[in-house]
Amino acid sequence: MRRNWAATIVFIGGMLAFVGVASAQFTETEKGTGVGALLGAGTGAIVGAAVHHPVAGTFIGAGIGGVGGYAVGHELQQQQTLNDENRRALYSEQRQIERQRREIQELQAQGDQSTPSAQNALDTE
């Protein structure tokens, strides 16, 4: 009976922690570390239970999973940063192209206006 209460409390605590973590803003590195640690802890608990040391398995699995999750999350964050930088550079270049296009149109309009007067000056000579 006491074991059922403990399991219920752990389950409710885990669900509350999940809701709190899900609503927070984390970087990709932090997400990867957390997910890796949770998956590692679960896997470690299963393996540890098979060898009659579930607590040790949980801690070892959480540590190994956290390190692996950190590596994956860090790589994802670097890719996201690179994508953001490329997106900003592309947007900047698009604005510059549009500005140059307007300048060309203005110069063409000025050239069209000056062409008849320049042609008239040549005709009078």
PAPARO-265897 format. One record per residue (C-alpha): x, y, z. Coordinates in steps of 0.25 Angstrom, whole numbers, padded with zeros to 4 digits, always signed. Each point is the difference from the previous one (the first is absolute). Layout:
XYZ
...
END
This chain:
+0000+0000+0000
+0011+0010+0004
+0007-0003-0013
-0012+0003-0008
-0001+0014+0007
+0015+0002-0003
-0002-0003-0015
-0012+0009-0001
+0007+0011+0006
+0012-0002-0009
-0009-0001-0012
-0008+0013+0004
+0013+0007+0003
+0006-0004-0014
-0013+0005-0007
+0001+0013+0007
+0015+0002-0003
-0003-0004-0015
-0011+0011-0001
+0010+0010+0006
+0011-0004-0009
-0009+0000-0012
-0005+0014+0002
+0014+0006+0002
+0010+0005-0011
+0012-0008-0001
+0012+0000-0010
+0002-0012-0009
+0012-0004+0008
-0008+0001+0013
-0012-0008-0007
+0010-0011-0005
+0007-0001+0014
-0014-0002+0007
-0005-0010-0010
+0013-0008+0000
+0000+0000+0015
-0015-0005+0001
+0002-0010-0011
+0013-0005+0006
-0006+0000+0014
-0011-0009-0005
+0008-0009-0007
+0010-0001+0011
-0011-0003+0010
-0005-0012-0009
+0014-0005-0002
+0003+0002+0015
-0012-0007+0004
+0004-0012-0008
+0013-0001+0008
-0007+0004+0013
+0006+0014+0001
-0011+0009-0006
+0005+0013+0008
+0014-0002-0005
-0005-0003-0014
-0009+0013+0000
+0012+0009+0005
+0010-0006-0010
-0010+0000-0012
-0004+0015+0004
+0014+0004-0001
+0003-0007-0013
-0013+0004-0006
+0003+0015+0005
+0013+0000-0007
-0005-0006-0013
-0012+0009+0000
+0009+0012+0003
+0008-0003-0012
-0012-0002-0009
-0007+0013+0005
+0013+0008-0001
+0001-0004-0015
-0014+0003-0003
+0002+0014+0007
+0012+0003-0009
-0008-0004-0012
-0012+0009+0004
+0010+0012+0003
+0006-0002-0014
-0013+0000-0006
-0005+0012+0007
+0013+0007-0005
-0002-0004-0014
-0015+0004+0000
+0004+0014+0005
+0011+0001-0010
-0010-0004-0011
-0010+0010+0005
+0011+0011+0000
+0004-0003-0014
-0014+0000-0005
-0002+0014+0005
+0012+0005-0006
-0004-0006-0014
-0013+0006+0001
+0006+0014+0004
+0010-0001-0012
-0012-0004-0009
-0007+0013+0004
+0012+0008-0002
+0002-0006-0014
-0015+0003-0003
+0002+0015+0005
+0013+0001-0009
-0008-0005-0012
-0011+0010+0003
+0010+0011+0001
+0007-0005-0013
-0013+0000-0008
-0004+0014+0004
+0014+0005-0004
+0001-0007-0013
-0010+0009-0008
+0007+0013+0004
+0014-0006-0003
-0005-0005-0013
-0006+0014-0003
+0013+0007+0004
+0007-0009-0011
-0011+0003-0010
+0003+0015+0001
+0015-0001-0002
END
